[in-house]
Amino acid sequence: MEKHLHIISLNVPYPADYGGVYDLFYKLPALQQQGVLIHLHCFDYGRGEQPELNKYCTEVFYYSRNTSSKLLLGNMPYIVASRKNEKLFQRLLNDKYPLLMEGIHCTALACDNRFAERKKFVRLHNVEYEYYNKLFKTSGNIVKKLYYWRECSQLKHYEKALMNRITAFWPVTQKDKETYSASGCNHIEYLPLFIPPWRAKQTSGFGSYCLYHGNLEIEENELAAKWLLSKVFSKTEIPLVIAGKNPSAALTALAKKHQHICIVANPSEGEMNDMVSKAHVHILPSFNSTGIKIKLLNALFNGRHCLVNHAMADQTGVEELCHFADNPDAFLQRIEQLYHQPFTVQETEMRKKVLHKIFDNTANAAQMVKWIWGS
């Protein structure tokens, strides 16, 4: 029997050039290898049509996201309402294939009775209402704060109502699974993140600097970088490199006050890989405790020491591979220690043992096939 699957993607999943797209993209070749015939539906708001996707999918469709501010007056979360599309729905109603919705963002169809009898699966990338609550608390922009508060409030009610309309939910961490289970969701299974074909690298010895990297356009990442600059690295001379997309003028000005700190704006993929491999300590604090960050996995697969806070790594399955600190003094103390501590062959072997078991795209795609079709 042929296995057809509709996948509804919250964004165009190629190129895989930022963390949120990795799971969306690398799932496609993994499922194709399992014999799944993928019918991909993408919401495009700037990335454009990508012929690369045709290599892994039977067909690919693109839809414009509705970004009208009028949607803010409705009773559906904006991230969902802006991806509610009748043309998509009509296309999906032409057959009875199972539906995989990438993120709460793509679940508007679950509220439509025309899909009541369909198998419907949701990939959870975050606990979305918790994520927006964190954005609300950390944003300094009053307009954005109001938007984040609205999304948080609506998402909490929406996700609760959604639970009995979905065949199963698949979160990216055990912690997110426990959060939804505690809210009354009984049909939920942990599914690890799909990642590039990384193998834990043998990077023993010493690197040259500490590194923080991420998309610096994202408020949370800029806040973490500013926190490191003002609260931690202002009190030490250990070199720090901050690398990422479009750093703000304020962040750049803050870094220029310190000779041992530099910002690398918009590095190429090759440049970023080179920086990751040459760093000695990856400094990765987070102010959001849901989901799992691809930059953490990148550092663990391809770098040396990883220093994180508990919000970054708790219940992700990789805790034993990280060093932890939760306040500026603790970060400073651990940095001073790790910067003079070699990374060992034994630590690389431990990473291989843990990472290759959890983040096995082939095994995880095979598990998806069993959950969807029972074989």
N, C-alpha and C positions, 0 to 999 in steps of 0.2 A: 504493500500500500504506500502510495506517495504521501509524504508528509509536507503539507503546505502550511505556512505560517505568515500571517500579517504582522509586521512590526511597525508600530507608529512611534516615530522618533521626534522628540521635542525640538531637535535642531538637526541640521544636515550633519551627519556623523563623520564627515571627512572634509579636510585633512584632520588627523588626530593631533592637533597642535595646542590643545589645552586640556587640563585634567578632566573636565566634565564630559569630554567626547570619547575618551579612551574606552570606557566600558561599552558605549554605544557602538563604536566601530569594531573593536576586536571580537565582539560577540558574533559578528557576521561571518567571518571565515571559519570560526569554530563551529558554528551551526551548519554551515555549508558542508564541512567535512563529515558531519553526521548524517548527511543526505537530506537535510531540510531545504525545501524550496521556499526561499524568502521573498515575500512581497513587501517591499519597504516603502513606507509613507513618511516623508520628511516635511517638517515645517521650516521654511526657508525665510530668514530675515537678515540676509546679508552675505551668506557664505556661497550661494549660487549652486547650480547643478554641478555634480561631480561624477564624471564618467567612471572613475575608479570604483564606485559603488556597484556598477553593472557587473563587475567581475564576480561578485558574491551573491547577487540577488537575481531572481527570475525577472523581476520588474521593479522599477523605482519611480515613485511619483513625488511631486513637489507641490506644496501648498503655501500660500502666503499667510503669515500670521496676522490676525486682526489686532492692530495696536491702538484702536480707538479708545480715547479716554472715557467714552460713554459706558464702557464695560465696567468701569469702577463704580457705577451706580447700581449694578446688578447684585444678585445674591450669591454669585459664584465667584470663587477666587479668580483674580485676574489672570494668573498663569494658566488656568484651565479654560476660562471663557475665551481667551485670545486664541486658543487652539481648537475651538469648537467649529467644525467645518462640515457643512451639509454635503459638499462634493465628495469629501472623504467618506462620509457615512454611506452615501449611495454606492460608492465603489465597494465598500466592505460588505454591503448587503447583497452583492451579486453572487456570493458563495457562503459557505458555512465553516470556513477555515477558522482555527483558533486565532485569538488576538493577543498580542503582547504589546502593552502600552509602556513606553519608556518614561517613567516618572509619573507622579500624580498629575503633572501638566497635561498629559494626553488622555485623561480618563473621562472626558465629557460624555463619550458614547455610553459609558456605564450607567448614566442617568437616563438613557433613552430606552424605552421599553422594546424597541425594535431589536435590541441586542440582548434581551433578557435571557434567551436560551443559549447564547454562544458561550464557549469557553473563553474566559477573559483573565489574563494574567497581568500583574503590574510589577514592574521593576522599580523598587524604591531606592533612590540614590541618597536620600536624606530622610529624616523625620522632618517634613517640610515646615510644619507649623513651629517646631523648635528652631529650625534654621532661621525663619523670618523673625522670630522673637529675639534671637541673638543679633540679627541685623538691626532691629529696632533699638535695642539697648546700646549698640556701639556706634550707630551713625550719628554724625554731627550735623546733618542736613535736615532741617525741620520738615521739608516736603517729603523727602525720602522716609523719614521716621513715620510720618502719617501713613504713607503707602505700606511700609513694612508692618505697622500695627494692624492695618486693615487686613492684609494678607494673612498674618498670623491668626487673627480672630476667625476669619472665614475658613481658612484651611483646617483649623482644629475641628470645626463643626462638619465641614465637608468630608474630611477623611473618616470621621466617625460614621457618617451616613453611608459612606462608600463600602464599608467593610462587608456587608451582606450582599453586595452586588458583584463581587469579584470572586473568581474561582480560587485564586491564590495570589499572595503577595510574596515577592522575593527581595528582601533587603540585602545591603552589601556588608553589614556587620551584625554580629550577635547582639550588640547593644541595641541597635535599631529594632531587631526582632523582638527583644524583650520589651521595648517601649510599646510597640504595637500590640503585643500579646497582653500586656497589662491593661491596655485600653479595650480589650475584649475581642481582639482579632485571633481567631482560632486556626485559620488556614494560612499559615505563613511559614516559609522555609528560608533559611540563610543560603544565599548564593554568592560566593566570593566574586570580587571584581574581575572582569576580563581585562587583560593587560597585554602589552607588546610581548614578543618572544624573548623576554629577558631571562638571563641565567645569572645567578649571583656571581659577581666578579671577584677575582682574587686581587684585592687591593690592599695588601698588607703594608706595614711600615707607616710612614708619615706623609701627610699631605701638606699644603702650604698655607691654608687660611680657613676661616669659618665661612660658611655659606648659608644665606637664606635666599630661597627662590620661590617665585610664584607669579601669578598674573597680578601686577601691581595696580591695575585698573579696578580690581575688586576691593571694596572698602575694607573688608576684613583683612586682606593681605597687606594693604597699606598700613592699617592700624598695627598689625603685628610687627611690620618693619620699623615703624616709628617707635614702638614700644621697645624694641631691641636697641635702637639707637640711643634713646633718651634714658632708659632705665638700666641697661646692661653694658653696652659697649662704650658708653661715655665714661665708664669706670675702669677700663682696661686698655692696654695698647695692643692686644691680640688683634690681628687683621680680620676684617669682616668684609665680604663681598655680598652685595644685595643685587640679585639679577631678576629681571622680569619685564613684562610688557608695560610700556607707557607709564613709567614712574611720574608722579606729580612733581610740580615745581617745588612744593613745600617739602616733600621727602628729599628731593635732590639738594635743596638748600640746607636741610638738616644734616645730611651726610657730609657736605663740604666743610662743615665746622670741625671735622676730625680727619687728620691726615692718614689714619690707619683704616679708614672706611671708604669704600668706593661703590658706586652704583653702575651696573652694566645694563643699559637700556636696550630692550628688544634684541636679545641675542638670537642668533640663528640656532637651529636644532643642533648643528655640529658644535657651535660655541658653548651651548648649554651643556651638552654631554661632556665636553672637555672640562668645563668648570666643576661639574659634579664629580668627575673622576679625580680631579686634582685637589679637591677640598679635603681637609682633615676632619672637621667637625661640621655636620649639618645641623643648623639651629632651626627648629621647626615648632614654634609655639602656635597654638590655635585658640581662637575665641569661640569656636563652634564645635560641639562634641558629637555631632551626628555624622553619619557616613564615614568614609575613609578617603584620605587625600592621596591622589596619585603621586604628588611630590614626595610623600613619605615613602611610598613603595619604590620610587625612582632612586631615592637616596639609599634605601636598604639593599636594593639589587646592585646598584652601580657605584656606591660610595663607601665611605668609612664610617666613623662614629656618627650616630644620630641622637641628638639631644632634643627631647620633646617635653611638652607638658601632658598631663593626664587627659585633657580634653582632646588632644591630637590622637592618642593611640589606645585609650582604654577600650577593651573588648573588641579589638580589631583582629586579634589572633597573632599579632607581631610584637606584643608587649615585651617579651623576653629578649628581643633584639635591640631594644631602645634603652637609652639612659633618660631619667626623668628629673624634672625640676618644675616647680609651680609658682615661683616668685622670683623677682629680680636677683636677690642675693643668692638664692639656690642656683639659678642659671649661671651667675658669675662664677660661683665656686666650682661648678661642674665643668665649665668651659676652661677655667684655669687648670683643672686636673686633666681633662681629656686632650687638650691641645699638646700636652707633653707626654701623652701615653700612646704608644704605637698601636695600630690596629693589627690584630693577629690572624694567622692562618686559621686558628681554632674558631675565631669569630665568624670568618667566612664560611667555614664548614657548618656552623650552627645555622647561618642564614640559609644555606642550601637546603638543609634538612627541613626547616620550617616553611620557607617561602615556596619551594617547589611543590610541596604537598598541598598547600592551600590554593595557590594561584596557578592551577593547572587548567588551562583553557579547554583542552580536550575532554578531561574528566568532567568539568563543570557543564560543558555543552551536552555531554551524554546524559548528565543528570537532568538537565532541562527537558531533553527528549522523553525521558521516563516520566517526568511529572506531567508533560502535556499529553503524550499519547499512551503512556503506560507500557512502553516497550523500548 
